[in-house]
Structures are given as structure tokens and as C-alpha cells.
Amino acid sequence: MKKILYLIPFLIFIHSVAYSQAILIKPKQILDVRSGKLINADILVESGVIKKVAKNIPIKSEYEIIDLRDMTALPGLMDAHVHLTGNTDLKGNEGISESSYLATIYGVKNAKETLMAGFTTVRNVGASNYSDVALRDGIEQKAIVGPTLLVSGPPLGITGGHCDSNILPAEYEYKAQGVADGPWEVRRKVRENKKYGVDLIKYCATGGVMSKGTNVNNRQYTLDEMKAIVDEAHTLGMKVAAHAHGLQGIRMAIEAGVDSIEHSSLIDQETVNYAISKGVFLTMDIYVSDYILGEGAKNGIPEYSLEKERIVGKKQRENFKMAFESGAKMAFGTDAGIYPHGKNARQFKYMVQWGMTPIEAIQASTINTAELFGLNNIGEIKESFDADIVAVMGNPLDDITLLENIDFVMKEGQIIK
Ligand code: ARG
């Protein structure tokens, strides 16, 4: 008996070496994104979780030491609005002939690029055939490497709306998978998406830029339909993201109780106040406009979309500034997929140009977006949080564009880069 007791500490030691995978990260400094302060401390990671954040953590022989002495560590970045599936090199409407299988394979590539760029959790808002569910599961099951994903599956939309596909003539009888009209039909579609494994519901509340024959100013869905979508989704434990550029659609979506307004381009002061009073997040993708107007024509974006972008883009930036200065809750969302994946961080510069300080832009992409996602274990370098950690040379508070070149990426304790 005595002999066995004597062996116990030894056995525990063996166990911790073999299974706990302790990593000690020694950065120059850590950006505490909540306070905005730079702190001098080490980070001890064990079994994918941040175990300890403290000055001069004593080194033990079983630790793997990561020396980041020239770098600033910060929590993994998040993007609330991406489209990972599909080949982004396809021009114009070529995507219509891409199978879901091939789109998913490109999703694997795009997911990896996104993670390599320091985005450790992203939300995929729109994919057909649940290719995004497969991608999420493949990542979760460690068959492939990518960010933690929250996925919507096919976005709900009215017949002929932005979330339908209006390219083929009537004889093809084609409609997008998320098309549903009327309160009961939209409830059924929400249930179906839940059945096939989505995390959240996305729907189109107005027309859009990249769709044929839709008007960004016009609302799509009635208030009744929007309320039915939100009620059904919330009942099933899912958040709702509403695509909306025009004012009427934005207002209705807020009234219906959505969790975030995507794009929010033509929002006005009164509606910003309304969003604030209802705790609704605004996700304003203010980088992508430059990409669309700069590269769009040569990438085959049709003239009807460019025309709409010229109306929406500038207004959206002005309204971003107005909304932020009014105290709106701002998440970080970029519409990656329109521009190449992995370039998500380009948007930070725009957010700083349009009214945020660097720390406020970083907060949007960490603590704010984590709150929108309903996840309380990511977004900070903090004990018991998931070890999603990135690091850059220099200080991103002095130069926000440093985030465009992330040198170190750890996801759930695994060193990716
Ligand atoms: N997916 C959006 C749409 O087609 C993209 C909007 C991009 N433009 C912008 N200014 N955010 O409507």
C-alpha cells in the first residue's frame, strides 16, 4: 500500500508530460483588448486553454517555450461576415456552374488562408447545400485546418430577392435553396436549416449589390415574415443575421428582433439609436467597396453591381462613422469571398480612417464579435479562455496595418503558424 502511494506523484507527472501539452509563450507584450493596455506577461497554455497569464512564469522542463520577444500578442481575430465556400477566381456569373463539392474543396483552401491571416473564429453567412456545415465539421473533427466556424447554410430570401438567384431564365425553373415566402414557409425553412446543422440563420431584408434585378433601397420580406424567421430561429436557439442596405429593411429587421444587421449601409441616425436601444449589432463591411470598384470590372463583376456599389459604398463609410460615434455596437465583418480570403485585416485601416482608434477597431474584431457570436470563452487573452492567440511584430496600436501581416497564429492551443 505504502509503495503504491509513493508511486502516485510519479504517475501524475508522467501523465502531465504525455497529455497536457503545456506551452509557455513569451511575447514582448500582450494587448489586453478590454482595457486597451499593453502588459508585460507570459502566457501558459495547457490542453488548448489559457492556464495562466502572469509575469515571469517559472519555466518547467516539460514546457514547450515559444519565444516571441519582438512581438505583441493579442487574441485571435474574428470576422462575422465571410463566404468561404467557392472559388473566388471565378469571374462574374461563372459560379453558377460550380458544384457544391468543388465549392467545398475551395472552402478548405479558403478556410486555411483565413486562419493563417490570424482569424481564428469566423461566421459564414450563406452557402448552398450546407457546404459550410461540412467545412465546419471537417475543421472540428481535425480532418482539415481552419478557423472555428459558425455557419448559416442557405440564406433565407424572397422569390427573386438578393438571396435568390436571378440569372437564369424561367425555363430553368431555378431558385436558390433558401427561398421561402410567407410566415409558415420561412418557419419551415428555418427548421430545415436547423435540421441540417446550421448555427445561425441569415436572411435578406433588402436588395443587394451583387445580385441581378434587386434594389438596395427596397425591403424584401414583410414585417410578418421577418418576425416569423426571428421567432422560429430564437426558439431553436439560433441567432439571426439580416442582410440589409436600405433604411426600411434595416428598421423592420430591428423591429423583428434580429441580432445583427449586415452591411447597414444606408442607416440613419434615428435608426442607429433604434439599434442601440434594442442591443442590435451593426456589421459594416467598409473595405470591400474599394475592392469592388477597383478590381471588380476586371474580375467580371457586372456593371449593374458596380452601379449599385457606387451608391452604397461611400454612404456606408459615412454612416459607419456616424453609427460608431453614436455608440452603436459594432462587430467586425468584411464580406471576404468578394475579395480574396486571408485579406480580412485590410478593413482595420478603413475603420480607423472612419472614426475608430486602433484599439476600438481591434475590440470590434475580438470582444464585440465574440459577444455577437454568443461565445464567452474567446476574444481575450485571459485565464480559462480558449488559447486562440496571434502575434505581430511591433505595436498594432501605433500602426493598425501591422495586423495585415500576422506572424504567429495559435488556435485552441495548436501552433498553426
Ligand atoms: N454582399 C453584399 C451585397 O451584395 C456586398 C456589399 C458590398 N458593398 C459594400 N459597400 N459593403 O449587397
Residues whose N, C-alpha, C, O or C-beta is under 5 A from the ligand:
A	BS01	LIG	G208 V209 M210 S211 D285 V288 S289 V312 G313 Q316
